């Protein structure tokens, strides 16, 4: 560590931050929001701190208590996620991007369910989305909490990927795949 620090500071005339710098195994360190893992081949992954920051920002943008129209909310989400994905597309973790997509859609379903407020509105909206009368009454009058309803089969089927893409939400995983191919 000392010899490398001397070389960087004296020869290259760069400043080394001694608090952040260390000599350690790659999978125990993080660098610019990335970390590394090693199974049979080394892989770049997103650091846990970066994931926590992403989730905190998405929670802020998809807060149920903020009276923001869904179109504006989706536009802000798309702006943030485009930049985030552009930076972290280097990671070798497509499953994480799929997981984030599912989680974001669940948060949006939760908001949509809360915005429908009254049971009769929920029943009407569910019928409008093609749910049978019986299922619409059953789920529209449910007393389950918003987060639980957001993962219910009825909302998962009616407010699916195509519903959100029609509303303007861009898939994080599809962006990731596009950036990996280019």
GROMACS elastic network, one bead per residue, 0.5 to 0.9 nm:
[ bonds ]
;  ai    aj funct       b0    kb
    1     4     6  0.53059   500
    1     5     6  0.60405   500
    1     6     6  0.85970   500
    1    21     6  0.86912   500
    1    22     6  0.71724   500
    1    23     6  0.64137   500
    2     5     6  0.50678   500
    2     6     6  0.60954   500
    2     7     6  0.85807   500
    3     6     6  0.51451   500
    3     7     6  0.61889   500
    3     8     6  0.86873   500
    4     7     6  0.50775   500
    4     8     6  0.61676   500
    4     9     6  0.85484   500
    5     8     6  0.52034   500
    5     9     6  0.60328   500
    5    10     6  0.83143   500
    5    15     6  0.87597   500
    5    16     6  0.67080   500
    5    18     6  0.88230   500
    6     9     6  0.52324   500
    6    10     6  0.56725   500
    6    11     6  0.77222   500
    7    10     6  0.54159   500
    7    11     6  0.53036   500
    7    12     6  0.68344   500
    7    13     6  0.85853   500
    8    11     6  0.58160   500
    8    13     6  0.63690   500
    8    14     6  0.57741   500
    8    15     6  0.74324   500
    8    16     6  0.73836   500
    9    12     6  0.58288   500
    9    15     6  0.57318   500
    9    16     6  0.68463   500
   10    13     6  0.52911   500
   10    14     6  0.76103   500
   11    14     6  0.82165   500
   12    15     6  0.89624   500
   16    19     6  0.88546   500
   16    20     6  0.85885   500
   16    21     6  0.73677   500
   17    20     6  0.56770   500
   17    21     6  0.60636   500
   18    21     6  0.50901   500
   18    22     6  0.75535   500
   19    22     6  0.79626   500
   22    29     6  0.84181   500
   23    26     6  0.88425   500
   23    29     6  0.89303   500
   24    27     6  0.84414   500
   24    28     6  0.67447   500
   24    29     6  0.69438   500
   25    28     6  0.54458   500
   25    29     6  0.68394   500
   26    29     6  0.54278   500
   26    30     6  0.76959   500
   26    35     6  0.72601   500
   26    36     6  0.58177   500
   26    37     6  0.74979   500
   26    38     6  0.87618   500
   27    30     6  0.76360   500
   27    35     6  0.61414   500
   27    37     6  0.51560   500
   27    38     6  0.72708   500
   28    35     6  0.77240   500
   28    36     6  0.78730   500
   28    37     6  0.87920   500
   29    34     6  0.86966   500
   29    35     6  0.62741   500
   29    36     6  0.77125   500
   29    47     6  0.89034   500
   30    33     6  0.63021   500
   30    34     6  0.54608   500
   30    36     6  0.75430   500
   30    46     6  0.88223   500
   30    47     6  0.62950   500
   30    48     6  0.89593   500
   31    34     6  0.51890   500
   31    35     6  0.62406   500
   31    47     6  0.82443   500
   32    35     6  0.84267   500
   32    47     6  0.87530   500
   33    45     6  0.89492   500
   33    46     6  0.63630   500
   33    47     6  0.54214   500
   33    48     6  0.83101   500
   33    49     6  0.73194   500
   33    50     6  0.55992   500
   33    51     6  0.88801   500
   33    88     6  0.82792   500
   34    44     6  0.67602   500
   34    45     6  0.57641   500
   34    48     6  0.85145   500
   34    50     6  0.77990   500
   34    88     6  0.80286   500
   34    91     6  0.75814   500
   35    43     6  0.86096   500
   35    44     6  0.60493   500
   35    45     6  0.52656   500
   35    46     6  0.58146   500
   35    48     6  0.82871   500
   35    91     6  0.88968   500
   36    42     6  0.68767   500
   36    43     6  0.56516   500
   36    45     6  0.55473   500
   36    46     6  0.80658   500
   36    47     6  0.81784   500
   37    41     6  0.83683   500
   37    42     6  0.57520   500
   37    43     6  0.52645   500
   37    44     6  0.64853   500
   37    45     6  0.69144   500
   38    41     6  0.56677   500
   38    43     6  0.61393   500
   38    44     6  0.88808   500
   39    42     6  0.66088   500
   39    43     6  0.81038   500
   43    91     6  0.76329   500
   43    92     6  0.60391   500
   43    93     6  0.85366   500
   44    90     6  0.73127   500
   44    92     6  0.54477   500
   44    93     6  0.78089   500
   45    88     6  0.86555   500
   45    90     6  0.82126   500
   45    92     6  0.57881   500
   45    93     6  0.60679   500
   46    49     6  0.84030   500
   46    50     6  0.65876   500
   46    51     6  0.69304   500
   46    88     6  0.70776   500
   46    90     6  0.89685   500
   46    91     6  0.61640   500
   46    92     6  0.84776   500
   46    93     6  0.77319   500
   46    96     6  0.87353   500
   47    50     6  0.53382   500
   47    51     6  0.65688   500
   47    52     6  0.88993   500
   48    51     6  0.50717   500
   48    52     6  0.62501   500
   48    53     6  0.87149   500
   49    52     6  0.50514   500
   49    53     6  0.62708   500
   49    54     6  0.86628   500
   50    53     6  0.50929   500
   50    54     6  0.61815   500
   50    55     6  0.86723   500
   51    54     6  0.50250   500
   51    55     6  0.61838   500
   51    56     6  0.85521   500
   52    55     6  0.51989   500
   52    56     6  0.61202   500
   52    57     6  0.86501   500
   53    56     6  0.50769   500
   53    57     6  0.61876   500
   53    58     6  0.86094   500
   54    57     6  0.52329   500
   54    58     6  0.61834   500
   54    59     6  0.85633   500
   54    81     6  0.88800   500
   54    84     6  0.81969   500
   55    58     6  0.50544   500
   55    59     6  0.59893   500
   55    60     6  0.84987   500
   55   100     6  0.85931   500
   56    59     6  0.50698   500
   56    60     6  0.62198   500
   56    61     6  0.87407   500
   57    61     6  0.62384   500
   57    62     6  0.85625   500
   57    80     6  0.87404   500
   58    62     6  0.59173   500
   58    63     6  0.82480   500
   58    77     6  0.73754   500
   58    80     6  0.87770   500
   58   104     6  0.75052   500
   58   107     6  0.88465   500
   59    62     6  0.50937   500
   59    63     6  0.56598   500
   59   104     6  0.89452   500
   59   107     6  0.81353   500
   60    63     6  0.53544   500
   60    66     6  0.89533   500
   61    66     6  0.85707   500
   61    73     6  0.66681   500
   61    74     6  0.87872   500
   61    76     6  0.74118   500
   61    77     6  0.67852   500
   62    65     6  0.87593   500
   62    66     6  0.80046   500
   62    73     6  0.71098   500
   62    74     6  0.88955   500
   62    77     6  0.83766   500
   62   104     6  0.83492   500
   62   107     6  0.65435   500
   62   108     6  0.67899   500
   62   111     6  0.73639   500
   63    66     6  0.57666   500
   63    67     6  0.87906   500
   63   107     6  0.84434   500
   63   111     6  0.77417   500
   64    67     6  0.75647   500
   64   107     6  0.88447   500
   64   110     6  0.78546   500
   64   111     6  0.55991   500
   64   114     6  0.74679   500
   64   115     6  0.87078   500
   65    68     6  0.89508   500
   68    71     6  0.83712   500
   68    72     6  0.66695   500
   68    73     6  0.63162   500
   69    72     6  0.54773   500
   69    73     6  0.62711   500
   69    74     6  0.87488   500
   70    74     6  0.60273   500
   70    75     6  0.84757   500
   70   108     6  0.84886   500
   70   111     6  0.85395   500
   70   112     6  0.80711   500
   70   167     6  0.84964   500
   71    74     6  0.51864   500
   71    75     6  0.61296   500
   71    76     6  0.86988   500
   71   167     6  0.71679   500
   71   168     6  0.75174   500
   71   169     6  0.89594   500
   72    75     6  0.50102   500
   72    76     6  0.62104   500
   72    77     6  0.85339   500
   73    76     6  0.52530   500
   73    77     6  0.61514   500
   73    78     6  0.86246   500
   74    78     6  0.60303   500
   74    79     6  0.85801   500
   74   108     6  0.88120   500
   74   167     6  0.79417   500
   74   168     6  0.67090   500
   74   169     6  0.57924   500
   74   170     6  0.86789   500
   75    78     6  0.51186   500
   75    79     6  0.62630   500
   75    80     6  0.87423   500
   75   168     6  0.74981   500
   75   169     6  0.75572   500
   76    79     6  0.51244   500
   76    80     6  0.62544   500
   76    81     6  0.85236   500
   77    80     6  0.52430   500
   77    81     6  0.59281   500
   77    82     6  0.83570   500
   77   169     6  0.78836   500
   77   170     6  0.89054   500
   78    81     6  0.51470   500
   78    82     6  0.58367   500
   78    83     6  0.86506   500
   78   168     6  0.84525   500
   78   169     6  0.65440   500
   78   170     6  0.63622   500
   78   171     6  0.87718   500
   78   172     6  0.88138   500
   79    82     6  0.53698   500
   79    83     6  0.66821   500
   79    84     6  0.87876   500
   80    83     6  0.55556   500
   80    84     6  0.62046   500
   80    85     6  0.86153   500
   81    85     6  0.57703   500
   81    86     6  0.82172   500
   81   170     6  0.87065   500
   81   172     6  0.69358   500
   82    85     6  0.53005   500
   82    86     6  0.60418   500
   82    87     6  0.87175   500
   82   170     6  0.86780   500
   82   172     6  0.77771   500
   82   175     6  0.77697   500
   83    86     6  0.50265   500
   83    87     6  0.63367   500
   83    88     6  0.87130   500
   84    87     6  0.53176   500
   84    88     6  0.61783   500
   84    89     6  0.83360   500
   85    88     6  0.50973   500
   85    89     6  0.54550   500
   85    90     6  0.89175   500
   85    97     6  0.87195   500
   85   172     6  0.69277   500
   85   173     6  0.87755   500
   85   175     6  0.70869   500
   85   176     6  0.63665   500
   85   179     6  0.85495   500
   86    89     6  0.55914   500
   86    90     6  0.83252   500
   86   175     6  0.82537   500
   86   176     6  0.77736   500
   86   179     6  0.73669   500
   87    90     6  0.71352   500
   88    91     6  0.57976   500
   88   176     6  0.84905   500
   89    92     6  0.78922   500
   89    93     6  0.87597   500
   89    94     6  0.89843   500
   89   175     6  0.85170   500
   89   176     6  0.55961   500
   89   177     6  0.82975   500
   89   179     6  0.64893   500
   89   180     6  0.66352   500
   90    93     6  0.88784   500
   90   176     6  0.88805   500
   90   179     6  0.86668   500
   90   180     6  0.75024   500
   91    94     6  0.79850   500
   92    95     6  0.89532   500
   93    96     6  0.55758   500
   93    97     6  0.70807   500
   94    97     6  0.52512   500
   94    98     6  0.64932   500
   94    99     6  0.87140   500
   94   173     6  0.70496   500
   94   176     6  0.75151   500
   94   177     6  0.79312   500
   95    98     6  0.51117   500
   95    99     6  0.61215   500
   95   100     6  0.86495   500
   95   173     6  0.84825   500
   96   100     6  0.61290   500
   96   101     6  0.85774   500
   96   173     6  0.85674   500
   97   100     6  0.50814   500
   97   101     6  0.62037   500
   97   102     6  0.87500   500
   97   172     6  0.61283   500
   97   173     6  0.50061   500
   97   174     6  0.87859   500
   97   176     6  0.72909   500
   98   101     6  0.50475   500
   98   102     6  0.63200   500
   98   103     6  0.86539   500
   98   171     6  0.86960   500
   98   172     6  0.73146   500
   98   173     6  0.53725   500
   98   174     6  0.88205   500
   99   102     6  0.52437   500
   99   103     6  0.61978   500
   99   104     6  0.86511   500
   99   173     6  0.87129   500
  100   103     6  0.50464   500
  100   104     6  0.60459   500
  100   105     6  0.85768   500
  100   172     6  0.74523   500
  100   173     6  0.82301   500
  101   104     6  0.52328   500
  101   105     6  0.62478   500
  101   106     6  0.86350   500
  101   171     6  0.64116   500
  101   172     6  0.58275   500
  101   173     6  0.66897   500
  102   105     6  0.52380   500
  102   106     6  0.61929   500
  102   107     6  0.87250   500
  103   106     6  0.50796   500
  103   107     6  0.62829   500
  103   108     6  0.87265   500
  104   107     6  0.50923   500
  104   108     6  0.62858   500
  104   109     6  0.86759   500
  105   109     6  0.61114   500
  105   110     6  0.85552   500
  105   150     6  0.88058   500
  105   159     6  0.85869   500
  105   160     6  0.81363   500
  105   161     6  0.78529   500
  105   164     6  0.76214   500
  105   169     6  0.89360   500
  106   109     6  0.50066   500
  106   110     6  0.61863   500
  106   111     6  0.87405   500
  106   147     6  0.78224   500
  106   150     6  0.55438   500
  106   151     6  0.63896   500
  106   156     6  0.81425   500
  107   110     6  0.50672   500
  107   111     6  0.64297   500
  107   112     6  0.87655   500
  107   147     6  0.75900   500
  107   150     6  0.72594   500
  108   111     6  0.50606   500
  108   112     6  0.61630   500
  108   113     6  0.85626   500
  108   150     6  0.82207   500
  108   164     6  0.87424   500
  109   112     6  0.50259   500
  109   113     6  0.60629   500
  109   114     6  0.85808   500
  109   146     6  0.86311   500
  109   147     6  0.85485   500
  109   149     6  0.84465   500
  109   150     6  0.52436   500
  109   151     6  0.81529   500
  109   155     6  0.72371   500
  109   156     6  0.81493   500
  109   159     6  0.68260   500
  110   113     6  0.51718   500
  110   114     6  0.62898   500
  110   115     6  0.87117   500
  110   146     6  0.53557   500
  110   147     6  0.57349   500
  110   148     6  0.83749   500
  110   149     6  0.71926   500
  110   151     6  0.84669   500
  111   114     6  0.51224   500
  111   115     6  0.61714   500
  111   116     6  0.87699   500
  111   146     6  0.78971   500
  111   150     6  0.85774   500
  112   115     6  0.50823   500
  112   116     6  0.64329   500
  112   150     6  0.89003   500
  113   116     6  0.53070   500
  113   117     6  0.69796   500
  113   122     6  0.74737   500
  113   146     6  0.68023   500
  113   149     6  0.79588   500
  113   150     6  0.74317   500
  113   155     6  0.87602   500
  114   117     6  0.52782   500
  114   118     6  0.87700   500
  114   146     6  0.67271   500
  115   118     6  0.87560   500
  116   119     6  0.79199   500
  116   120     6  0.88786   500
  116   121     6  0.57728   500
  116   122     6  0.55899   500
  116   125     6  0.78677   500
  117   120     6  0.86766   500
  117   121     6  0.68928   500
  117   122     6  0.71054   500
  118   121     6  0.53058   500
  118   122     6  0.63356   500
  118   123     6  0.87694   500
  118   140     6  0.83485   500
  118   141     6  0.86140   500
  119   123     6  0.61365   500
  119   124     6  0.85773   500
  119   137     6  0.82809   500
  119   139     6  0.87279   500
  119   140     6  0.50988   500
  119   141     6  0.52016   500
  119   142     6  0.80191   500
  120   123     6  0.50415   500
  120   124     6  0.61131   500
  120   125     6  0.85583   500
  120   137     6  0.83429   500
  120   140     6  0.69695   500
  120   141     6  0.78648   500
  121   124     6  0.50622   500
  121   125     6  0.60445   500
  121   126     6  0.84639   500
  121   140     6  0.78940   500
  122   125     6  0.51359   500
  122   126     6  0.60066   500
  122   127     6  0.84887   500
  122   136     6  0.77148   500
  122   137     6  0.84737   500
  122   139     6  0.81250   500
  122   141     6  0.78881   500
  123   126     6  0.51666   500
  123   127     6  0.61233   500
  123   128     6  0.85340   500
  123   131     6  0.89974   500
  123   133     6  0.80750   500
  123   135     6  0.87451   500
  123   137     6  0.56223   500
  123   138     6  0.84504   500
  123   139     6  0.75605   500
  123   141     6  0.76528   500
  124   127     6  0.51785   500
  124   128     6  0.61490   500
  124   129     6  0.87391   500
  124   136     6  0.77200   500
  124   137     6  0.89289   500
  124   140     6  0.84143   500
  125   129     6  0.63117   500
  125   130     6  0.88987   500
  125   131     6  0.89866   500
  125   136     6  0.85045   500
  125   140     6  0.89047   500
  126   129     6  0.50572   500
  126   130     6  0.65938   500
  126   131     6  0.55544   500
  126   132     6  0.82477   500
  126   133     6  0.86243   500
  126   135     6  0.85729   500
  126   136     6  0.55643   500
  126   137     6  0.87318   500
  126   139     6  0.86123   500
  126   140     6  0.75579   500
  126   154     6  0.87186   500
  126   155     6  0.84728   500
  126   158     6  0.77027   500
  127   130     6  0.51550   500
  127   132     6  0.64173   500
  127   133     6  0.65196   500
  127   135     6  0.88229   500
  127   136     6  0.60754   500
  127   137     6  0.89891   500
  128   131     6  0.72960   500
  129   158     6  0.61904   500
  129   159     6  0.83025   500
  130   158     6  0.75617   500
  131   134     6  0.82840   500
  131   135     6  0.64507   500
  131   136     6  0.58874   500
  131   154     6  0.79414   500
  131   158     6  0.76187   500
  132   135     6  0.54355   500
  132   136     6  0.60017   500
  132   137     6  0.86562   500
  133   136     6  0.50583   500
  133   137     6  0.61781   500
  133   138     6  0.85230   500
  134   137     6  0.53132   500
  134   138     6  0.61212   500
  134   139     6  0.86935   500
  135   139     6  0.60040   500
  135   140     6  0.80415   500
  135   154     6  0.80138   500
  136   139     6  0.54245   500
  136   140     6  0.55421   500
  136   141     6  0.82587   500
  136   154     6  0.86547   500
  137   140     6  0.50759   500
  137   141     6  0.59670   500
  137   142     6  0.84326   500
  138   141     6  0.56937   500
  138   142     6  0.64074   500
  139   143     6  0.86189   500
  139   149     6  0.84793   500
  139   154     6  0.76594   500
  140   143     6  0.87077   500
  142   145     6  0.86481   500
  142   149     6  0.84596   500
  143   146     6  0.89905   500
  144   147     6  0.84055   500
  144   148     6  0.64253   500
  144   149     6  0.62517   500
  145   148     6  0.54770   500
  145   149     6  0.62357   500
  145   150     6  0.86588   500
  146   149     6  0.51865   500
  146   150     6  0.60636   500
  147   150     6  0.50988   500
  147   151     6  0.69778   500
  148   151     6  0.56745   500
  148   152     6  0.66544   500
  149   153     6  0.85242   500
  149   154     6  0.85341   500
  149   155     6  0.72202   500
  150   153     6  0.86178   500
  150   154     6  0.89159   500
  150   155     6  0.62413   500
  150   156     6  0.71339   500
  151   154     6  0.83620   500
  151   155     6  0.68377   500
  151   156     6  0.60637   500
  152   155     6  0.55966   500
  152   156     6  0.59610   500
  152   157     6  0.85227   500
  153   157     6  0.59254   500
  153   158     6  0.85016   500
  154   157     6  0.53073   500
  154   158     6  0.61979   500
  154   159     6  0.83494   500
  155   158     6  0.50652   500
  155   159     6  0.54032   500
  155   160     6  0.75940   500
  156   159     6  0.55830   500
  156   160     6  0.55999   500
  156   161     6  0.88762   500
  157   160     6  0.54306   500
  157   161     6  0.89594   500
  158   163     6  0.76011   500
  159   162     6  0.78076   500
  159   163     6  0.54363   500
  159   164     6  0.69670   500
  160   163     6  0.53038   500
  160   164     6  0.65887   500
  160   165     6  0.87992   500
  161   164     6  0.52858   500
  161   165     6  0.60994   500
  161   166     6  0.85562   500
  161   169     6  0.88859   500
  161   171     6  0.85380   500
  162   165     6  0.50072   500
  162   166     6  0.60192   500
  162   167     6  0.85232   500
  163   166     6  0.52213   500
  163   167     6  0.63759   500
  163   168     6  0.89197   500
  164   168     6  0.63530   500
  164   169     6  0.54445   500
  164   170     6  0.80891   500
  165   170     6  0.61609   500
  165   171     6  0.76944   500
  166   169     6  0.73863   500
  170   173     6  0.89037   500
  170   174     6  0.79149   500
  170   175     6  0.77994   500
  171   174     6  0.52911   500
  171   175     6  0.63549   500
  171   176     6  0.86473   500
  172   175     6  0.51824   500
  172   176     6  0.61683   500
  172   177     6  0.87325   500
  173   177     6  0.61760   500
  173   178     6  0.85670   500
  174   177     6  0.50806   500
  174   178     6  0.61069   500
  174   179     6  0.85918   500
  175   178     6  0.50474   500
  175   179     6  0.61114   500
  175   180     6  0.85257   500
  176   179     6  0.52043   500
  176   180     6  0.61170   500
  176   181     6  0.87008   500
  177   180     6  0.50987   500
  177   181     6  0.62846   500
  177   182     6  0.88487   500
  178   181     6  0.53003   500
  178   182     6  0.64664   500
  179   182     6  0.53110   500
